[in-house]
Amino acid sequence: MENAEIFLIGVAHVLRMKGAVKNEIISLAPRAVCVELDRARFYALTHPEESSYAKLPFYLKMLARLQKRLGENYGVKAGEEMLTAVEAAKELHAPVFFVDDDAYLAVRKMFREMSLREKLRFFSALVPLPSLKRKTSLEREIRRYEEDEKTYMEQFSEFFPTAKRILIDERNIHMAERIIAVSERYGRTVAVLGDAHLSGISAILMGRGKDVRSIRMKDLRKSENITISIKYGIE
């Protein structure tokens, strides 16, 4: 599969894996790199001094602050793996494409279309999430996803059908179309995406006759741990 047309790299925004992401991209030597960002989020990541929670709706403030706290478990800033992908692309002199929908509009649409029951479930689910600040709790949740992604996503869809449809399914379709457009123009393409998008986007791409290889988050995490161990002489 090394000669695949499109490579999907699965990441998590709150885990340390930028070393593994960069190594994968450099070794694959793509002609173009796609990242799960929109231009506004890229600007916010590269100009953190200008970002302000004050301008966000309260539900986006909650989500942004939660993501920030979760990243602190691993000493990372949310989104740094995407910036690493952009840096790797620059080293390869490959163009970068932001293939995600506008995050603000997507989340606003989700809350507008959620039923009252789903909104109550959503905010109730956020209440215990600060416990995930403990690294062991976060690791346990990540392992649940990695061990049985299908069941994990089915349960998510059962409790939050609108969130699943808008934040996962619809974005999968839109990002897949953009990735296809890039690959048809440039050839060998790498796309760095949240791992929860990989199965859906891969299915869409293969349904369009594309040759796809997926590099999952759990494999990147192993690679990152190995890299850190070698760097610091840990056996």
C-alpha positions as semicolon CSV with decimal commas, in nm:
position;residue;x (nm);y (nm);z (nm)
1;M;0,000;0,000;0,000
2;E;0,302;0,233;-0,001
3;N;0,199;0,339;-0,351
4;A;-0,153;0,431;-0,244
5;E;-0,299;0,745;-0,394
6;I;-0,432;0,889;-0,068
7;F;-0,300;0,842;0,287
8;L;-0,524;0,924;0,584
9;I;-0,346;0,990;0,914
10;G;-0,566;0,967;1,224
11;V;-0,487;1,193;1,518
12;A;-0,639;1,326;1,840
13;H;-0,620;1,697;1,911
14;V;-0,527;1,652;2,277
15;L;-0,255;1,384;2,252
16;R;0,118;1,420;2,198
17;M;0,186;1,280;1,852
18;K;0,341;1,559;1,649
19;G;0,670;1,371;1,613
20;A;0,496;1,065;1,470
21;V;0,281;1,281;1,241
22;K;0,584;1,460;1,099
23;N;0,776;1,135;1,049
24;E;0,484;0,978;0,861
25;I;0,439;1,275;0,631
26;I;0,809;1,310;0,554
27;S;0,843;0,936;0,484
28;L;0,539;0,934;0,254
29;A;0,665;1,239;0,059
30;P;0,321;1,349;-0,068
31;R;0,266;1,600;-0,345
32;A;0,001;1,773;-0,131
33;V;-0,111;1,777;0,235
34;C;-0,465;1,823;0,358
35;V;-0,546;1,910;0,720
36;E;-0,869;1,905;0,920
37;L;-0,881;2,280;0,967
38;D;-1,065;2,575;0,825
39;R;-0,888;2,904;0,767
40;A;-1,030;3,068;1,079
41;R;-0,907;2,787;1,306
42;F;-0,566;2,789;1,140
43;Y;-0,540;3,162;1,206
44;A;-0,644;3,111;1,569
45;L;-0,378;2,841;1,616
46;T;-0,105;3,055;1,463
47;H;-0,213;3,376;1,639
48;P;-0,307;3,258;1,991
49;E;-0,245;3,605;2,133
50;E;-0,541;3,731;1,932
51;S;-0,785;3,455;2,028
52;S;-1,051;3,534;2,284
53;Y;-1,315;3,315;2,448
54;A;-1,517;3,628;2,519
55;K;-1,646;3,644;2,161
56;L;-1,764;3,281;2,155
57;P;-2,112;3,150;2,243
58;F;-2,111;2,988;2,587
59;Y;-2,126;2,630;2,452
60;L;-1,819;2,691;2,234
61;K;-1,639;2,842;2,532
62;M;-1,708;2,524;2,728
63;L;-1,580;2,300;2,448
64;A;-1,270;2,512;2,383
65;R;-1,174;2,527;2,749
66;L;-1,232;2,154;2,793
67;Q;-1,012;2,072;2,495
68;K;-0,742;2,301;2,634
69;R;-0,753;2,128;2,974
70;L;-0,741;1,781;2,820
71;G;-0,436;1,874;2,615
72;E;-0,259;1,986;2,931
73;N;-0,257;1,620;3,044
74;Y;0,003;1,552;2,776
75;G;0,174;1,888;2,775
76;V;0,034;1,974;2,433
77;K;-0,166;2,256;2,284
78;A;-0,480;2,145;2,105
79;G;-0,420;2,148;1,731
80;E;-0,041;2,130;1,739
81;E;-0,048;1,809;1,534
82;M;-0,216;2,004;1,252
83;L;0,048;2,276;1,268
84;T;0,312;2,004;1,257
85;A;0,151;1,869;0,938
86;V;0,168;2,217;0,786
87;E;0,537;2,244;0,883
88;A;0,613;1,904;0,730
89;A;0,441;2,006;0,408
90;K;0,656;2,318;0,391
91;E;0,970;2,108;0,432
92;L;0,856;1,899;0,136
93;H;0,755;2,210;-0,062
94;A;0,406;2,060;-0,087
95;P;0,093;2,279;-0,088
96;V;-0,138;2,269;0,215
97;F;-0,517;2,257;0,189
98;F;-0,768;2,328;0,466
99;V;-1,040;2,073;0,395
100;D;-1,272;2,109;0,695
101;D;-1,600;2,298;0,720
102;D;-1,617;2,619;0,920
103;A;-1,610;2,484;1,278
104;Y;-1,810;2,772;1,423
105;L;-2,089;2,731;1,169
106;A;-2,096;2,352;1,211
107;V;-2,130;2,367;1,590
108;R;-2,388;2,645;1,566
109;K;-2,589;2,435;1,319
110;M;-2,566;2,135;1,553
111;F;-2,711;2,325;1,848
112;R;-2,980;2,481;1,632
113;E;-3,098;2,141;1,509
114;M;-3,063;1,948;1,835
115;S;-3,381;1,856;2,017
116;L;-3,420;1,984;2,372
117;R;-3,361;1,630;2,502
118;E;-3,035;1,598;2,309
119;K;-2,917;1,939;2,431
120;L;-2,984;1,837;2,789
121;R;-2,793;1,512;2,734
122;F;-2,506;1,702;2,578
123;F;-2,464;1,948;2,862
124;S;-2,516;1,674;3,121
125;A;-2,231;1,484;2,957
126;L;-2,004;1,786;2,989
127;V;-2,050;1,806;3,367
128;P;-1,837;1,501;3,459
129;L;-1,582;1,563;3,185
130;P;-1,345;1,767;3,405
131;S;-1,259;1,432;3,568
132;L;-1,083;1,355;3,241
133;K;-0,822;1,606;3,348
134;R;-0,675;1,304;3,521
135;K;-0,454;1,135;3,264
136;T;-0,564;0,786;3,370
137;S;-0,930;0,868;3,306
138;L;-0,854;1,011;2,964
139;E;-0,642;0,710;2,872
140;R;-0,924;0,477;2,974
141;E;-1,166;0,662;2,744
142;I;-0,918;0,656;2,457
143;R;-0,865;0,282;2,499
144;R;-1,243;0,225;2,484
145;Y;-1,247;0,398;2,146
146;E;-0,936;0,223;2,012
147;E;-1,050;-0,126;2,119
148;D;-1,396;-0,104;1,963
149;E;-1,441;0,205;1,748
150;K;-1,763;0,075;1,589
151;T;-1,945;0,025;1,920
152;Y;-1,807;0,352;2,057
153;M;-1,943;0,550;1,762
154;E;-2,274;0,364;1,766
155;Q;-2,321;0,461;2,129
156;F;-2,229;0,820;2,049
157;S;-2,483;0,823;1,766
158;E;-2,752;0,677;1,991
159;F;-2,714;0,950;2,253
160;F;-2,621;1,238;2,022
161;P;-2,771;1,167;1,677
162;T;-2,763;1,530;1,563
163;A;-2,402;1,576;1,673
164;K;-2,304;1,255;1,493
165;R;-2,482;1,359;1,173
166;I;-2,346;1,714;1,157
167;L;-2,005;1,688;1,321
168;I;-1,906;1,349;1,181
169;D;-2,115;1,229;0,885
170;E;-2,170;1,557;0,700
171;R;-1,813;1,672;0,753
172;N;-1,689;1,333;0,631
173;I;-1,870;1,386;0,301
174;H;-1,743;1,742;0,258
175;M;-1,383;1,661;0,354
176;A;-1,377;1,353;0,133
177;E;-1,485;1,559;-0,167
178;R;-1,213;1,815;-0,102
179;I;-0,948;1,546;-0,055
180;I;-1,052;1,385;-0,384
181;A;-1,023;1,720;-0,562
182;V;-0,672;1,772;-0,423
183;S;-0,555;1,419;-0,508
184;E;-0,688;1,439;-0,863
185;R;-0,492;1,759;-0,917
186;Y;-0,169;1,677;-0,734
187;G;-0,150;1,299;-0,711
188;R;-0,008;1,144;-0,393
189;T;-0,191;1,315;-0,106
190;V;-0,176;1,294;0,274
191;A;-0,474;1,403;0,486
192;V;-0,432;1,457;0,861
193;L;-0,770;1,413;1,030
194;G;-0,928;1,335;1,363
195;D;-0,923;0,956;1,393
196;A;-1,302;0,935;1,428
197;H;-1,330;1,058;1,067
198;L;-1,102;0,795;0,912
199;S;-1,344;0,504;0,872
200;G;-1,617;0,717;0,715
201;I;-1,390;0,914;0,484
202;S;-1,199;0,601;0,380
203;A;-1,528;0,432;0,285
204;I;-1,632;0,732;0,075
205;L;-1,296;0,749;-0,101
206;M;-1,291;0,377;-0,177
207;G;-1,648;0,404;-0,303
208;R;-1,516;0,657;-0,553
209;G;-1,248;0,414;-0,666
210;K;-0,959;0,574;-0,480
211;D;-0,663;0,375;-0,350
212;V;-0,649;0,459;0,021
213;R;-0,429;0,368;0,315
214;S;-0,525;0,461;0,673
215;I;-0,269;0,515;0,947
216;R;-0,461;0,500;1,273
217;M;-0,414;0,698;1,591
218;K;-0,327;0,391;1,799
219;D;-0,034;0,313;1,567
220;L;0,086;0,673;1,577
221;R;0,070;0,668;1,957
222;K;0,294;0,362;1,965
223;S;0,535;0,530;1,726
224;E;0,537;0,850;1,933
225;N;0,610;0,657;2,252
226;I;0,897;0,473;2,082
227;T;1,041;0,803;1,956
228;I;1,021;0,960;2,302
229;S;1,180;0,653;2,461
230;I;1,474;0,661;2,220
231;K;1,519;1,036;2,263
232;Y;1,538;1,018;2,641
233;G;1,709;0,679;2,668
234;I;1,405;0,509;2,820
235;E;1,375;0,134;2,767
